[in-house]
Amino acid sequence: MKGGRFRRWYGNQEYVVNWENDGAEIKAYVCERYSYLDGKWEWVVRNTEHYFRRGITCPKVSSSRFSARLMPEGFIFADATAGLFADNVPQILGVMNSSMFYHLITLVNPTVNTQVGDLSRLPIPQQSSEKLERLVEQAIELAK
């Protein structure tokens, strides 16, 4: 999943990559294009152990409000989009799209560039609620 226009909850699933044979074509391209890597494609194609897992994405750069989206299984994230992985995706997605989270993230980092480290500094409630999870699932369905 990669950037795109402002979307909350779900969306911006517009690009397809060829990951056949564990991404052999992409890894070969990276090694050829960036010969100074000396065959170390991992320096460019990072965190592959998280590829195709269900999670949350949020853009690193935004000129409008902060937003987070569901990343369904079967997707990977790009360098301009942070990928977050947790046991309770709906709970964290709901918190991250709340007004309170927006105000906290602007206190931690008032720029248009949100880093994963900024997100990790904010508190996330450990206890979830069925009501919150239902509301998040409804928001996702409406965004689809």
Backbone as JSON, one array per atom type, in Angstrom:
{
  "sequence": "MKGGRFRRWYGNQEYVVNWENDGAEIKAYVCERYSYLDGKWEWVVRNTEHYFRRGITCPKVSSSRFSARLMPEGFIFADATAGLFADNVPQILGVMNSSMFYHLITLVNPTVNTQVGDLSRLPIPQQSSEKLERLVEQAIELAK",
  "N": [[0.86, -1.16, 0.0], [0.47, 2.19, -0.74], [0.89, 5.52, -0.13], [-1.16, 8.06, -1.59], [-4.36, 9.76, -1.93], [-6.0, 11.53, 0.79], [-7.34, 9.3, 3.0], [-9.28, 7.62, 5.3], [-9.6, 4.78, 7.39], [-9.92, 2.75, 5.22], [-8.6, 1.85, 2.02], [-6.84, 3.22, -0.91], [-5.51, 1.23, -2.37], [-3.98, 0.68, -4.83], [-1.83, -0.22, -6.36], [0.14, -2.86, -7.79], [2.5, -5.37, -7.16], [5.06, -7.56, -8.35], [5.58, -10.32, -6.69], [6.3, -12.86, -7.1], [8.02, -15.95, -6.66], [9.2, -15.28, -4.18], [9.76, -12.58, -4.52], [11.85, -12.4, -6.37], [12.37, -11.1, -8.87], [12.14, -8.37, -8.22], [14.1, -8.1, -6.23], [16.39, -8.75, -7.73], [16.34, -6.63, -9.56], [16.79, -4.46, -7.81], [19.38, -5.03, -6.9], [20.78, -4.86, -9.31], [20.25, -2.24, -10.16], [21.22, -0.68, -8.06], [24.19, -1.0, -7.7], [26.14, -0.53, -5.8], [25.2, -1.67, -3.51], [26.16, -4.16, -3.35], [24.87, -6.64, -3.75], [23.23, -6.81, -1.54], [20.2, -6.76, -1.18], [18.46, -6.46, 0.93], [18.88, -4.04, 2.12], [17.33, -2.26, 0.81], [14.82, -3.46, 0.15], [12.93, -3.91, 2.63], [12.03, -5.4, 5.83], [10.6, -7.74, 5.08], [9.46, -9.88, 6.36], [7.11, -9.0, 7.36], [5.48, -8.61, 5.22], [2.41, -9.0, 3.51], [0.85, -9.41, 5.74], [-1.94, -8.78, 7.89], [-2.65, -5.52, 8.96], [-2.03, -2.11, 9.88], [-1.86, 0.88, 8.06], [-0.32, 4.06, 7.63], [0.22, 7.23, 6.21], [3.49, 8.65, 5.87], [3.89, 11.28, 5.24], [1.76, 14.02, 5.28], [-0.39, 16.57, 4.29], [-2.73, 17.2, 5.33], [-5.04, 16.18, 7.87], [-3.95, 13.62, 10.17], [-4.15, 10.19, 9.28], [-5.25, 6.8, 9.39], [-5.3, 3.51, 8.02], [-6.86, 0.35, 7.38], [-4.87, -2.41, 6.56], [-5.37, -5.0, 4.68], [-4.79, -8.6, 4.71], [-2.38, -9.78, 2.36], [-1.18, -7.59, 1.28], [1.59, -5.28, 0.86], [3.7, -2.79, 2.33], [4.9, 0.5, 1.56], [7.86, 2.61, 1.39], [7.01, 5.17, 1.94], [4.84, 4.85, 3.46], [3.93, 3.9, 6.58], [3.92, 0.71, 8.15], [2.03, -0.96, 10.53], [1.73, -3.45, 13.01], [-0.31, -5.49, 14.95], [-1.99, -7.29, 17.63], [-4.68, -6.6, 18.04], [-6.07, -5.17, 15.7], [-8.47, -3.63, 14.94], [-9.0, -2.15, 17.33], [-6.68, -0.53, 17.66], [-6.67, 0.83, 15.23], [-9.05, 2.29, 15.49], [-8.38, 3.96, 17.67], [-6.2, 5.36, 16.56], [-7.43, 6.85, 14.56], [-8.85, 8.68, 15.95], [-9.87, 11.9, 17.3], [-8.47, 12.66, 19.6], [-6.05, 11.23, 19.36], [-5.02, 12.47, 17.09], [-4.54, 15.06, 18.1], [-2.62, 14.45, 20.04], [-0.53, 13.37, 18.45], [0.21, 15.61, 16.99], [1.28, 17.12, 19.01], [3.51, 15.62, 19.74], [4.92, 15.58, 17.34], [4.93, 18.23, 15.41], [5.17, 18.56, 12.66], [4.68, 17.91, 9.06], [5.56, 15.41, 8.59], [5.25, 12.28, 9.71], [6.76, 9.95, 11.74], [7.48, 6.47, 12.4], [8.56, 6.18, 14.92], [7.45, 8.39, 16.24], [4.8, 7.59, 16.43], [5.06, 5.37, 18.09], [5.56, 6.5, 20.53], [3.22, 7.28, 21.64], [0.42, 6.69, 23.83], [-1.46, 3.66, 23.81], [-4.49, 2.26, 24.52], [-4.75, -0.75, 26.38], [-6.91, -2.35, 26.85], [-9.7, -3.4, 25.07], [-12.88, -2.7, 23.49], [-15.98, -4.2, 22.68], [-17.85, -2.61, 21.44], [-16.32, -0.49, 20.34], [-14.82, -1.97, 18.48], [-16.88, -2.89, 16.77], [-17.8, -0.43, 15.76], [-15.52, 0.45, 14.38], [-15.3, -1.57, 12.43], [-17.67, -1.01, 11.03], [-17.01, 1.55, 10.06], [-14.91, 0.89, 8.36], [-16.28, -0.67, 6.45], [-18.01, 1.3, 5.39], [-16.11, 3.0, 4.25], [-15.14, 1.4, 2.25]],
  "CA": [[0.0, 0.0, 0.0], [1.34, 3.33, -0.96], [0.35, 6.88, -0.15], [-2.45, 8.35, -2.2], [-5.1, 10.87, -1.34], [-6.43, 11.35, 2.18], [-8.36, 8.26, 3.22], [-9.29, 7.05, 6.64], [-10.2, 3.47, 7.58], [-9.69, 1.75, 4.19], [-8.44, 2.38, 0.67], [-5.55, 3.47, -1.54], [-4.92, -0.06, -2.74], [-3.99, 0.9, -6.27], [-0.65, -0.72, -7.04], [0.41, -4.3, -7.72], [3.91, -5.71, -7.35], [5.31, -8.95, -8.68], [6.32, -10.95, -5.61], [6.47, -14.27, -7.47], [9.31, -16.52, -6.25], [9.72, -14.51, -3.06], [10.22, -11.27, -4.97], [13.13, -12.56, -7.06], [12.55, -10.07, -9.9], [12.36, -7.08, -7.56], [15.42, -8.17, -5.58], [17.41, -8.68, -8.79], [16.34, -5.25, -10.06], [17.42, -3.6, -6.81], [20.82, -5.31, -6.92], [21.32, -4.35, -10.58], [20.1, -0.77, -10.19], [22.06, -0.09, -7.02], [25.32, -1.92, -7.63], [26.9, -0.28, -4.57], [24.67, -2.5, -2.42], [26.94, -5.4, -3.36], [23.97, -7.78, -3.63], [22.47, -6.78, -0.29], [18.89, -6.19, -1.48], [17.74, -6.2, 2.19], [19.05, -2.64, 2.5], [16.28, -1.51, 0.13], [13.58, -4.21, 0.32], [13.04, -4.14, 4.08], [10.95, -5.95, 6.67], [9.78, -8.65, 4.27], [8.73, -10.81, 7.23], [5.8, -8.41, 7.63], [4.71, -8.51, 3.98], [1.17, -9.77, 3.35], [0.16, -9.57, 7.03], [-2.97, -7.79, 8.21], [-2.12, -4.49, 9.85], [-2.5, -0.73, 9.72], [-0.91, 1.77, 7.38], [-0.57, 5.51, 7.7], [1.25, 7.92, 5.41], [4.53, 9.36, 6.61], [3.76, 12.7, 4.92], [0.38, 14.41, 5.04], [-0.62, 18.0, 4.43], [-4.0, 17.36, 6.03], [-5.07, 15.45, 9.14], [-3.39, 12.28, 10.26], [-5.14, 9.16, 9.0], [-4.78, 5.42, 9.41], [-6.17, 2.64, 7.23], [-6.67, -1.09, 7.48], [-4.12, -3.07, 5.51], [-5.79, -6.4, 4.72], [-3.78, -9.59, 4.32], [-2.12, -9.81, 0.93], [-0.57, -6.33, 0.85], [2.84, -4.86, 1.46], [3.73, -1.35, 2.55], [6.0, 1.17, 0.87], [8.67, 3.42, 2.29], [6.29, 6.39, 2.3], [3.68, 4.45, 4.25], [4.32, 3.04, 7.69], [3.11, -0.48, 8.42], [1.98, -1.28, 11.95], [1.16, -4.77, 13.18], [-0.71, -5.69, 16.34], [-2.98, -8.34, 17.82], [-6.03, -6.08, 17.95], [-6.03, -4.13, 14.68], [-9.58, -2.67, 15.02], [-8.84, -1.26, 18.49], [-5.62, 0.45, 17.39], [-7.15, 1.66, 14.12], [-10.02, 3.22, 16.06], [-7.66, 4.96, 18.47], [-5.37, 6.19, 15.68], [-8.28, 7.76, 13.79], [-9.61, 9.54, 16.86], [-9.43, 13.3, 17.45], [-7.48, 12.72, 20.67], [-4.78, 10.77, 18.82], [-4.54, 13.54, 16.2], [-3.98, 16.13, 18.92], [-1.39, 13.95, 20.66], [0.53, 13.23, 17.46], [0.7, 16.95, 16.65], [2.13, 17.56, 20.12], [4.77, 14.87, 19.66], [5.61, 15.98, 16.12], [4.05, 19.2, 14.75], [5.48, 18.69, 11.23], [3.85, 17.1, 8.17], [6.23, 14.11, 8.47], [5.04, 11.43, 10.88], [7.64, 8.79, 11.73], [7.03, 5.35, 13.22], [8.98, 6.49, 16.29], [6.46, 9.3, 16.82], [3.62, 6.79, 16.76], [5.36, 4.46, 19.2], [5.64, 7.27, 21.77], [1.87, 7.6, 22.12], [-0.22, 5.58, 24.56], [-2.56, 2.93, 23.2], [-5.16, 1.48, 25.57], [-4.57, -2.2, 26.29], [-8.21, -3.0, 26.92], [-10.56, -3.03, 23.96], [-14.31, -2.86, 23.75], [-16.7, -4.75, 21.53], [-18.52, -1.48, 20.77], [-15.31, 0.17, 19.51], [-14.5, -2.85, 17.36], [-18.03, -2.85, 15.85], [-17.8, 0.88, 15.09], [-14.4, 0.46, 13.44], [-15.68, -2.44, 11.31], [-18.66, -0.26, 10.25], [-16.29, 2.62, 9.37], [-14.19, 0.24, 7.26], [-17.27, -1.03, 5.41], [-18.45, 2.54, 4.76], [-15.0, 3.51, 3.44], [-15.01, 0.54, 1.06]],
  "C": [[0.9, 1.22, 0.0], [0.52, 4.6, -0.98], [-1.03, 7.05, -0.71], [-3.15, 9.5, -1.5], [-5.55, 10.52, 0.09], [-7.56, 10.33, 2.24], [-8.2, 7.77, 4.64], [-9.98, 5.69, 6.56], [-9.83, 2.43, 6.52], [-9.41, 2.45, 2.87], [-7.0, 2.58, 0.25], [-4.8, 2.17, -1.81], [-4.86, -0.13, -4.26], [-2.84, 0.26, -7.03], [-0.47, -2.21, -6.81], [1.91, -4.49, -7.94], [4.02, -7.2, -7.64], [6.18, -9.55, -7.57], [6.49, -12.45, -5.86], [7.89, -14.72, -7.11], [9.99, -15.67, -5.18], [10.35, -13.18, -3.5], [11.53, -11.28, -5.74], [13.38, -11.45, -8.09], [12.85, -8.71, -9.27], [13.74, -7.05, -6.9], [16.55, -8.07, -6.6], [17.5, -7.27, -9.35], [17.07, -4.32, -9.09], [18.94, -3.79, -6.84], [21.48, -4.77, -8.18], [21.34, -2.83, -10.59], [21.03, -0.08, -9.21], [23.25, -1.01, -6.77], [26.16, -1.72, -6.37], [26.37, -1.07, -3.38], [25.39, -3.83, -2.32], [26.06, -6.62, -3.1], [23.11, -7.8, -2.38], [21.12, -6.07, -0.5], [18.13, -5.82, -0.22], [17.88, -4.74, 2.64], [17.98, -1.76, 1.87], [14.92, -2.17, 0.34], [13.57, -4.68, 1.78], [11.8, -4.78, 4.69], [10.03, -6.91, 5.93], [9.02, -9.66, 5.13], [7.34, -10.29, 7.59], [4.93, -8.28, 6.37], [3.51, -9.45, 4.04], [0.44, -10.04, 4.65], [-0.89, -8.47, 7.19], [-2.38, -6.79, 9.2], [-2.77, -3.15, 9.58], [-1.43, 0.03, 8.96], [-1.32, 3.21, 7.64], [0.56, 6.19, 6.94], [2.26, 8.62, 6.31], [4.43, 10.87, 6.38], [2.29, 12.99, 4.63], [0.24, 15.91, 5.25], [-1.96, 18.27, 5.1], [-3.93, 16.58, 7.35], [-4.39, 14.1, 9.04], [-4.49, 11.27, 9.96], [-4.47, 7.79, 9.04], [-5.8, 4.56, 8.67], [-5.86, 1.18, 7.53], [-5.85, -1.56, 6.29], [-4.5, -4.55, 5.59], [-4.62, -7.34, 4.41], [-3.6, -9.52, 2.81], [-1.47, -8.54, 0.4], [0.8, -6.16, 1.48], [2.78, -3.34, 1.6], [4.96, -0.77, 1.87], [6.78, 2.02, 1.86], [7.98, 4.7, 2.72], [5.04, 6.11, 3.14], [4.14, 3.5, 5.35], [3.38, 1.86, 7.81], [3.18, -0.81, 9.89], [1.24, -2.6, 12.11], [0.89, -5.01, 14.66], [-1.74, -6.81, 16.41], [-4.4, -7.84, 17.6], [-6.06, -4.88, 17.0], [-7.21, -3.16, 14.79], [-9.44, -1.68, 16.18], [-7.82, -0.16, 18.17], [-6.02, 1.37, 16.25], [-8.14, 2.7, 14.62], [-9.35, 4.33, 16.86], [-6.88, 5.91, 17.56], [-6.17, 7.16, 14.84], [-9.11, 8.69, 14.67], [-9.04, 10.96, 16.91], [-8.35, 13.42, 18.52], [-6.1, 12.3, 20.15], [-4.18, 11.84, 17.91], [-3.9, 14.66, 17.02], [-2.68, 15.69, 19.58], [-0.25, 13.85, 19.65], [1.07, 14.59, 17.04], [1.51, 17.57, 17.78], [3.51, 16.9, 20.06], [5.6, 15.33, 18.46], [4.7, 16.93, 15.33], [4.33, 19.39, 13.26], [4.51, 17.86, 10.39], [4.42, 15.69, 7.98], [6.06, 13.32, 9.75], [5.91, 10.19, 10.75], [7.07, 7.69, 12.64], [7.41, 5.59, 14.68], [8.02, 7.44, 16.99], [5.24, 8.53, 17.27], [3.88, 5.91, 17.98], [5.44, 5.19, 20.54], [4.27, 7.57, 22.38], [1.22, 6.41, 22.81], [-1.37, 4.98, 23.76], [-3.21, 2.11, 24.31], [-4.98, -0.02, 25.33], [-5.9, -2.95, 26.27], [-9.09, -2.48, 25.78], [-12.02, -3.13, 24.38], [-14.97, -3.38, 22.49], [-17.37, -3.63, 20.74], [-17.53, -0.76, 19.85], [-15.0, -0.68, 18.28], [-15.63, -2.87, 16.32], [-18.04, -1.54, 15.06], [-16.68, 0.97, 14.05], [-14.74, -0.4, 12.22], [-16.73, -1.74, 10.43], [-17.98, 0.85, 9.45], [-15.52, 2.05, 8.18], [-15.15, -0.1, 6.12], [-17.77, 0.21, 4.68], [-17.36, 3.1, 3.84], [-14.8, 2.69, 2.17], [-15.97, 1.02, -0.01]]
}
